[in-house]
Amino acid sequence: MAFIALGINHKTASVDVRERVAFTPEQLVEALQQLCRITPSREAAILSTCNRSELYLEQDHPSTDEVLAWLAGYHNLSLEELRACAYVHQDDDAVRHMMRVASGLDSMVLGEPQILGQMKSAYAVAREAGTVGPLLGRLFQATFSTAKTVRTDTAIGENPVSVAFAAVSLAKQIFSDLHRSQALLIGAGETITLVARHLHEQGVKRIVVANRTLERASILAEEFGAHAVLLADMPQELVNSDIVISSTASQLPILGKGAVERALKQRRHKPIFMVDIAVPRDIEPEVGELDDVYLYTVDDLHEVVAENLKSRQGAAQAAEELVGAGVDEFMQRLRELAAVDVLRAYRQQAERLRDEEVAKAQRLLQNGTSAEEVMAQLARGLTNKLLHAPSVQLKKLSADGRFDALVVAQELFALDEGSDKRSQ
């Protein structure tokens, strides 16, 4: 049995590579089933966000080369290109990595809360695909429990710090008075919801939410007193928008250079601040070449994030200790579970021997043998049978020079070498 965590993230791969390795929600079930069919992975889950794509696996024996080859082939990357930015963690390290990720300790914004929900979604999709079994399932549950403890017992989750918050903080640096600004939010998912909340708290009065479906946009808009439109209406809204923040699951850019150029002309070249949080990107990179456009991607938020890190370093140390305790507890329970099958088989064997001796004793009683003699024979026969197999094996191991096995046997049977001497 081996746990494996394999993937890329914002620390090891550029946004260009991350968007090529990203999985769409529609791909996940089929990808998981293919992963378990083609590689030696018995259980699997995939976490794919704007900052990371990770595979969580359970295998009989660690076999990462085939998994890397599958991942490269699935996304049409060269294996060499993937190896250059991929990381692999095994067993205890894989458990620790998952718990750190879920606790926000491996995020671009330290302690950001969204990742736990995203990991829970990854688990739910893997269950739907039928690729999570008892071992990986236990690991996910232990991971969620540890992450909850980190959130409850440390200050790492205090203050609204996230990629969404970082984007709004950057907008505040560019526009001295956000009250007079209009914001166009593209998408209606969790990240955009956080962006809308932060903008609303900063006093932005005019917020427009553009989405593929008007119903979802309207639900979000109603919460913050915003206006909902379809993606097709973006060109008209772009003209009046000072802030544009986009985060959708689209595989192709939905806002191009031409549309932004036309909007700038109508705005008389009044600047537009844009943040593209999506991976793959929603806004064509060429938009950043335009004068009067300030375009940032998730990778450009590092400086804002760095400021937030300072206030959370103390909490992070406490969180790391809780994660370490979570890893130790999980691995201990896992080792205990490994003994269950052996104990079950040993008990079944002992019960079979007991039943044989009881049946023999009953026959002796029926034949008129005294109860005292039957009891003595029962005790002697059961003792001999229970000790027979261990005695044979210990003699064999000793003859083979396996003296370490004798030490283990001494501990296993709770034998005290000095007990006989003290009883004399």
Rosetta blueprint (number, residue, H / E / L):
1 M L
2 A E
3 F E
4 I E
5 A E
6 L E
7 G E
8 I E
9 N E
10 H L
11 K L
12 T L
13 A L
14 S L
15 V H
16 D H
17 V H
18 R H
19 E H
20 R H
21 V H
22 A L
23 F L
24 T L
25 P L
26 E L
27 Q L
28 L H
29 V H
30 E H
31 A H
32 L H
33 Q H
34 Q H
35 L H
36 C H
37 R H
38 I H
39 T L
40 P L
41 S E
42 R E
43 E E
44 A E
45 A E
46 I E
47 L E
48 S E
49 T L
50 C L
51 N L
52 R E
53 S E
54 E E
55 L E
56 Y E
57 L E
58 E E
59 Q E
60 D L
61 H L
62 P L
63 S L
64 T H
65 D H
66 E H
67 V H
68 L H
69 A H
70 W H
71 L H
72 A H
73 G H
74 Y H
75 H L
76 N L
77 L L
78 S L
79 L H
80 E H
81 E H
82 L H
83 R H
84 A L
85 C L
86 A L
87 Y E
88 V E
89 H E
90 Q E
91 D L
92 D H
93 D H
94 A H
95 V H
96 R H
97 H H
98 M H
99 M H
100 R H
101 V H
102 A H
103 S L
104 G L
105 L L
106 D L
107 S L
108 M L
109 V L
110 L L
111 G L
112 E L
113 P L
114 Q H
115 I H
116 L H
117 G H
118 Q H
119 M H
120 K H
121 S H
122 A H
123 Y H
124 A H
125 V H
126 A H
127 R H
128 E H
129 A H
130 G L
131 T L
132 V L
133 G L
134 P H
135 L H
136 L H
137 G H
138 R H
139 L H
140 F H
141 Q H
142 A H
143 T H
144 F H
145 S H
146 T H
147 A H
148 K H
149 T H
150 V H
151 R H
152 T H
153 D H
154 T L
155 A L
156 I L
157 G L
158 E L
159 N L
160 P L
161 V L
162 S L
163 V H
164 A H
165 F H
166 A H
167 A H
168 V H
169 S H
170 L H
171 A H
172 K H
173 Q H
174 I H
175 F L
176 S L
177 D L
178 L H
179 H H
180 R H
181 S L
182 Q E
183 A E
184 L E
185 L E
186 I E
187 G L
188 A L
189 G L
190 E H
191 T H
192 I H
193 T H
194 L H
195 V H
196 A H
197 R H
198 H H
199 L H
200 H H
201 E H
202 Q L
203 G L
204 V L
205 K L
206 R E
207 I E
208 V E
209 V E
210 A E
211 N E
212 R L
213 T L
214 L H
215 E H
216 R H
217 A H
218 S H
219 I H
220 L H
221 A H
222 E H
223 E H
224 F H
225 G L
226 A L
227 H E
228 A E
229 V E
230 L E
231 L H
232 A H
233 D H
234 M H
235 P H
236 Q H
237 E H
238 L H
239 V L
240 N L
241 S L
242 D L
243 I E
244 V E
245 I E
246 S E
247 S L
248 T L
249 A L
250 S L
251 Q L
252 L L
253 P L
254 I L
255 L E
256 G L
257 K H
258 G H
259 A H
260 V H
261 E H
262 R H
263 A H
264 L H
265 K H
266 Q H
267 R L
268 R L
269 H L
270 K L
271 P L
272 I E
273 F E
274 M E
275 V E
276 D E
277 I L
278 A L
279 V L
280 P L
281 R L
282 D L
283 I E
284 E L
285 P H
286 E H
287 V H
288 G H
289 E H
290 L L
291 D L
292 D L
293 V E
294 Y E
295 L E
296 Y E
297 T E
298 V H
299 D H
300 D H
301 L H
302 H H
303 E H
304 V H
305 V H
306 A H
307 E H
308 N H
309 L H
310 K H
311 S L
312 R L
313 Q H
314 G H
315 A H
316 A H
317 Q H
318 A H
319 A H
320 E H
321 E H
322 L H
323 V H
324 G H
325 A H
326 G H
327 V H
328 D H
329 E H
330 F H
331 M H
332 Q H
333 R H
334 L H
335 R H
336 E H
337 L H
338 A H
339 A H
340 V H
341 D H
342 V H
343 L H
344 R H
345 A H
346 Y H
347 R H
348 Q H
349 Q H
350 A H
351 E H
352 R H
353 L H
354 R H
355 D H
356 E H
357 E H
358 V H
359 A H
360 K H
361 A H
362 Q H
363 R H
364 L H
365 L H
366 Q H
367 N L
368 G L
369 T L
370 S L
371 A H
372 E H
373 E H
374 V H
375 M H
376 A H
377 Q H
378 L H
379 A H
380 R H
381 G H
382 L H
383 T H
384 N H
385 K H
386 L H
387 L H
388 H H
389 A H
390 P H
391 S H
392 V H
393 Q H
394 L H
395 K H
396 K H
397 L H
398 S H
399 A H
400 D L
401 G L
402 R L
403 F H
404 D H
405 A H
406 L H
407 V H
408 V H
409 A H
410 Q H
411 E H
412 L H
413 F L
414 A L
415 L L
416 D L
417 E L
418 G L
419 S H
420 D H
421 K H
422 R H
423 S H
424 Q L
